[in-house]
Amino acid sequence: MVKIRVEAEIRPTENPKKVEQAVRNVFDPETIKVEERGNIKVLVAESRSYRSLLKLHSLLRQERILDASRKILKKGVKGNIVVFHIHKQAAYVGRLTFATERGESPLGPITFIIETKNPKELIDWLTPKTERGKPLWEKEIPKD
């Protein structure tokens, strides 16, 4: 079973609807809500299906960043959890750019926290190895 949680801080200067749109451009959540964490608002989107990652899967191919993305996803594996961050502003305009360092996304990143029995299977599906920019394989979507 997979548990996917996507979080994005809503800064005081940001329109919450735009933050939600940025998340929805890269992820299809089953639920979405805003949590208050002290004086900070955080949009939290969740799903229990790999299908919710199909937009991300598609954008990775559109942007032609499979190799770089594969390395980032592999670095984000800790046990059965994969964590990575993408730029909120890029996501809002339908693009995909990873934020690898703190502060790299000025308004804060969109953070993916994916708990799965098999992180390798997830990474192989999202970001297959490539040769000359072409995927060496395309795996079927993992079973939920």
Backbone bond lengths (Angstrom), bond angles and torsions (degrees), N, CA, C in turn:
res aa  C-N    CA-C-N  psi(-1)  N-CA   C-N-CA  omega(-1)  CA-C   N-CA-C  phi
1 M - - - 1.448 - - 1.530 109.35 -
2 V 1.316 116.05 143.94 1.461 121.52 -179.58 1.527 109.43 -112.60
3 K 1.340 115.52 144.13 1.459 122.13 172.79 1.520 106.63 -126.81
4 I 1.313 115.94 122.02 1.457 120.41 -179.00 1.523 108.45 -118.27
5 R 1.318 114.97 127.71 1.470 121.68 178.47 1.531 106.55 -126.81
6 V 1.312 115.45 127.98 1.460 121.26 179.19 1.524 107.07 -121.65
7 E 1.332 115.80 127.80 1.465 120.58 -176.90 1.523 110.51 -125.44
8 A 1.337 114.97 142.77 1.461 121.02 175.21 1.524 108.34 -145.91
9 E 1.315 115.86 124.08 1.456 120.31 177.63 1.526 108.96 -68.33
10 I 1.328 115.62 139.85 1.462 121.06 175.04 1.524 106.84 -103.02
11 R 1.313 116.19 104.35 1.463 120.78 -179.11 1.533 109.82 -72.48
12 P 1.339 117.24 154.26 1.471 120.50 -178.39 1.533 113.77 -55.92
13 T 1.329 116.99 -29.07 1.471 120.79 -178.56 1.532 112.57 -85.53
14 E 1.343 117.00 -4.05 1.465 120.02 -175.36 1.524 112.67 -98.26
15 N 1.310 114.17 149.52 1.458 121.80 173.39 1.534 107.49 -82.61
16 P 1.337 118.82 119.06 1.468 120.58 -178.75 1.527 113.84 -56.12
17 K 1.331 117.51 -32.85 1.476 120.87 178.80 1.534 110.98 -65.95
18 K 1.327 116.30 -34.68 1.470 120.06 178.49 1.528 111.15 -71.32
19 V 1.318 116.33 -36.78 1.464 119.98 176.47 1.530 109.06 -64.89
20 E 1.327 116.42 -43.40 1.469 120.25 177.27 1.528 110.57 -61.44
21 Q 1.329 117.55 -41.41 1.468 120.46 179.36 1.526 110.90 -63.78
22 A 1.330 117.18 -40.00 1.468 120.77 177.86 1.526 110.23 -58.54
23 V 1.333 116.36 -44.79 1.468 120.72 179.14 1.526 110.08 -65.03
24 R 1.324 117.07 -45.78 1.468 120.48 -178.00 1.533 112.66 -66.64
25 N 1.324 117.74 -21.50 1.467 120.43 177.22 1.527 112.54 -71.17
26 V 1.339 116.85 -19.10 1.468 120.42 -178.05 1.524 113.54 -120.88
27 F 1.346 116.97 -4.93 1.461 120.61 -171.76 1.523 109.79 -154.51
28 D 1.331 117.31 139.65 1.469 122.65 176.48 1.520 109.27 -108.02
29 P 1.319 117.82 91.60 1.467 119.71 -176.64 1.528 113.48 -77.11
30 E 1.327 114.59 154.25 1.463 120.57 170.77 1.529 109.19 -83.05
31 T 1.340 116.06 -35.92 1.459 121.27 177.14 1.523 108.95 -133.57
32 I 1.318 114.52 151.41 1.460 120.13 176.92 1.525 107.57 -146.85
33 K 1.331 115.80 135.84 1.469 120.45 -178.52 1.524 108.80 -153.09
34 V 1.317 114.92 168.19 1.464 120.63 175.41 1.519 107.16 -113.64
35 E 1.342 115.95 126.71 1.462 121.79 178.09 1.520 109.07 -106.09
36 E 1.315 115.35 142.63 1.465 121.85 173.99 1.527 106.52 -94.79
37 R 1.321 117.08 123.07 1.461 121.77 176.32 1.523 106.92 -121.66
38 G 1.319 113.93 89.32 1.464 118.55 -172.88 1.512 107.68 68.79
39 N 1.331 117.31 -122.57 1.461 120.25 177.77 1.530 112.37 -100.57
40 I 1.333 116.00 17.04 1.460 121.86 -179.84 1.523 109.15 -111.00
41 K 1.336 115.81 137.59 1.465 121.31 174.36 1.526 108.17 -103.06
42 V 1.332 115.51 134.48 1.459 120.86 179.68 1.525 109.08 -128.61
43 L 1.320 116.03 125.51 1.452 120.69 173.71 1.524 107.16 -79.16
44 V 1.318 117.22 128.53 1.464 122.61 -178.98 1.518 108.42 -123.35
45 A 1.324 115.61 120.80 1.463 122.19 178.48 1.519 107.56 -118.16
46 E 1.342 116.60 137.15 1.462 119.28 -176.41 1.522 111.78 -135.59
47 S 1.338 113.84 155.49 1.455 121.17 176.48 1.523 108.94 -155.67
48 R 1.309 114.69 158.34 1.467 121.22 174.64 1.527 110.22 -122.43
49 S 1.328 115.41 31.68 1.458 120.04 -179.13 1.525 110.96 -140.58
50 Y 1.320 115.85 136.18 1.471 120.12 175.51 1.526 110.71 -62.31
51 R 1.342 117.34 -25.38 1.466 121.20 -179.83 1.534 111.61 -57.64
52 S 1.318 116.58 -27.55 1.462 120.04 179.60 1.536 111.87 -67.00
53 L 1.334 116.73 -12.54 1.465 121.85 -179.81 1.536 112.52 -97.71
54 L 1.324 117.91 6.60 1.473 120.36 -176.72 1.536 112.54 -63.34
55 K 1.335 118.58 -34.71 1.471 120.29 176.65 1.527 110.44 -64.43
56 L 1.322 115.71 -43.12 1.465 120.90 177.61 1.530 109.56 -61.65
57 H 1.321 116.70 -46.27 1.472 123.26 178.40 1.528 109.98 -54.17
58 S 1.307 116.73 -46.69 1.457 122.05 -178.87 1.539 112.09 -67.60
59 L 1.325 116.97 -44.34 1.466 120.75 180.00 1.527 112.38 -63.18
60 L 1.321 117.16 -35.60 1.469 120.26 178.51 1.525 110.49 -59.65
61 R 1.320 116.71 -36.41 1.460 121.12 179.12 1.525 111.44 -78.24
62 Q 1.320 116.33 -41.10 1.467 121.43 178.33 1.514 111.37 -58.94
63 E 1.330 116.46 -43.88 1.462 121.81 -177.11 1.533 112.40 -79.06
64 R 1.331 115.94 -12.25 1.477 121.95 179.92 1.531 111.65 57.44
65 I 1.329 114.22 50.54 1.468 120.16 -178.21 1.529 110.92 -125.42
66 L 1.319 116.93 33.83 1.463 120.22 -175.07 1.528 112.95 -63.10
67 D 1.324 117.84 -46.96 1.476 120.10 -177.19 1.523 111.94 -63.70
68 A 1.325 116.72 -48.58 1.464 120.31 179.99 1.527 110.22 -63.41
69 S 1.327 116.19 -40.45 1.467 120.63 -179.79 1.514 111.35 -65.09
70 R 1.322 116.16 -39.49 1.469 120.84 179.46 1.535 110.31 -58.71
71 K 1.329 116.31 -43.86 1.465 120.70 179.01 1.530 110.90 -63.14
72 I 1.332 116.44 -43.29 1.469 120.91 -179.67 1.521 110.58 -63.57
73 L 1.330 117.32 -45.36 1.466 120.76 179.90 1.526 110.82 -63.49
74 K 1.328 117.17 -42.41 1.472 120.27 179.42 1.526 111.36 -62.27
75 K 1.353 116.81 -38.65 1.473 120.45 178.22 1.518 111.49 -65.46
76 G 1.338 116.47 -26.51 1.452 120.92 -176.92 1.515 114.90 -87.07
77 V 1.344 117.72 6.13 1.467 121.05 -179.08 1.520 110.03 -84.21
78 K 1.324 114.89 126.10 1.469 121.53 173.39 1.522 105.91 -135.34
79 G 1.327 115.68 99.79 1.461 120.31 -175.81 1.508 110.43 66.73
80 N 1.338 116.81 -120.23 1.462 121.82 -179.58 1.526 112.66 -99.22
81 I 1.329 116.96 15.94 1.460 121.01 -177.63 1.528 109.91 -119.60
82 V 1.342 114.94 136.70 1.467 121.93 175.13 1.528 106.78 -116.92
83 V 1.339 115.67 125.30 1.465 121.16 -179.94 1.522 108.75 -123.85
84 F 1.329 115.76 133.57 1.469 120.59 173.77 1.523 108.86 -152.87
85 H 1.334 115.17 164.02 1.467 121.85 -174.79 1.524 109.27 -127.70
86 I 1.326 115.26 141.13 1.464 119.30 174.59 1.528 108.95 -126.35
87 H 1.330 115.48 158.52 1.462 121.57 -179.87 1.519 110.42 -70.56
88 K 1.317 114.91 127.09 1.467 121.31 -179.67 1.532 111.14 -65.13
89 Q 1.342 117.37 -44.12 1.462 120.42 -177.40 1.521 111.62 -64.57
90 A 1.324 117.00 -40.74 1.470 120.54 177.99 1.527 109.78 -63.65
91 A 1.324 116.77 -43.70 1.468 120.88 179.80 1.523 110.62 -61.24
92 Y 1.318 117.22 -37.16 1.462 120.52 -179.26 1.530 111.73 -60.37
93 V 1.324 116.99 -35.31 1.471 120.17 179.77 1.528 112.05 -95.36
94 G 1.348 116.37 14.14 1.461 120.21 174.70 1.515 115.20 81.54
95 R 1.325 116.98 18.88 1.467 121.63 178.41 1.522 108.52 -109.94
96 L 1.321 116.05 166.29 1.457 120.63 -179.38 1.519 109.47 -129.31
97 T 1.327 115.05 117.86 1.458 122.20 176.81 1.513 107.07 -137.36
98 F 1.315 116.28 132.14 1.459 119.98 179.70 1.521 110.70 -82.88
99 A 1.314 115.83 144.97 1.459 123.01 173.97 1.520 105.22 -108.04
100 T 1.313 116.96 110.04 1.459 120.27 -174.71 1.524 113.42 -99.53
101 E 1.327 116.73 -15.37 1.460 119.20 -179.14 1.515 110.69 -126.89
102 R 1.326 115.32 152.59 1.459 121.71 178.73 1.527 109.19 -58.44
103 G 1.297 118.21 135.06 1.456 120.87 177.66 1.511 114.35 83.06
104 E 1.329 117.51 -2.91 1.461 120.41 -178.03 1.532 111.52 -70.45
105 S 1.313 117.07 -26.70 1.461 122.27 176.11 1.529 106.76 -107.38
106 P 1.349 118.69 103.71 1.460 122.69 -170.88 1.531 115.53 -51.84
107 L 1.325 118.29 -35.90 1.465 120.14 179.62 1.525 111.51 -97.69
108 G 1.311 116.24 15.82 1.456 120.74 -178.77 1.523 109.91 89.14
109 P 1.322 116.90 148.41 1.458 120.98 -177.49 1.528 112.66 -86.61
110 I 1.307 114.52 171.79 1.460 122.40 165.33 1.523 104.01 -95.55
111 T 1.324 117.19 124.36 1.459 121.86 -176.84 1.520 110.75 -107.43
112 F 1.322 115.58 127.68 1.464 122.73 175.37 1.525 108.33 -100.74
113 I 1.330 116.60 130.88 1.466 122.76 174.79 1.526 105.44 -126.66
114 I 1.325 115.36 107.90 1.463 120.39 -174.76 1.516 109.28 -115.15
115 E 1.324 115.94 118.08 1.457 121.94 176.87 1.524 107.61 -101.94
116 T 1.337 115.63 120.73 1.457 121.02 -175.53 1.520 110.01 -144.78
117 K 1.324 116.26 152.15 1.479 119.97 177.53 1.518 111.36 -66.71
118 N 1.346 116.18 -28.69 1.455 119.66 -173.79 1.536 111.22 -135.62
119 P 1.339 117.76 84.66 1.466 120.37 179.90 1.532 113.25 -57.14
120 K 1.337 117.02 -35.62 1.470 120.08 -179.57 1.531 110.94 -62.22
121 E 1.326 117.05 -42.06 1.465 121.39 179.00 1.537 110.50 -62.42
122 L 1.325 116.53 -42.40 1.460 121.38 177.31 1.523 110.90 -60.44
123 I 1.327 116.46 -48.88 1.465 121.43 -178.01 1.528 110.67 -64.91
124 D 1.325 117.71 -41.03 1.470 120.64 177.97 1.522 111.57 -62.84
125 W 1.338 117.24 -34.58 1.461 120.31 178.35 1.530 110.96 -73.22
126 L 1.337 116.76 -48.84 1.463 120.10 -177.76 1.522 112.44 -68.93
127 T 1.338 116.09 -43.11 1.467 120.20 -171.09 1.529 110.80 -135.96
128 P 1.329 117.46 78.12 1.467 118.85 178.85 1.532 110.82 -66.31
129 K 1.319 115.76 157.60 1.466 120.29 173.88 1.528 108.16 -62.48
130 T 1.326 114.96 151.51 1.468 118.84 179.93 1.516 110.79 -127.64
131 E 1.302 114.29 163.17 1.460 122.00 170.90 1.515 106.08 -135.30
132 R 1.326 115.96 123.50 1.462 122.17 -175.55 1.526 111.74 52.94
133 G 1.328 115.13 38.20 1.449 120.65 176.22 1.517 116.07 82.30
134 K 1.322 117.56 -4.06 1.469 121.44 -179.71 1.526 109.74 -104.68
135 P 1.345 117.53 134.19 1.466 119.80 178.29 1.533 111.63 -59.01
136 L 1.335 116.23 137.11 1.464 121.00 176.97 1.524 110.89 -76.73
137 W 1.325 116.08 -21.21 1.457 121.80 177.55 1.519 108.68 -155.60
138 E 1.305 115.91 163.79 1.462 122.19 168.75 1.519 105.88 -130.41
139 K 1.312 116.09 116.63 1.467 121.98 179.70 1.527 109.61 -85.99
140 E 1.317 115.60 155.78 1.459 119.78 173.01 1.515 108.55 -74.11
141 I 1.314 115.56 155.93 1.456 120.72 178.56 1.537 108.50 -58.64
142 P 1.341 117.59 134.03 1.477 118.89 179.56 1.525 111.57 -60.19
143 K 1.307 115.89 155.27 1.466 121.55 177.04 1.525 108.97 -76.12
144 D 1.341 115.89 138.77 1.463 120.77 -179.11 1.505 112.84 -67.21
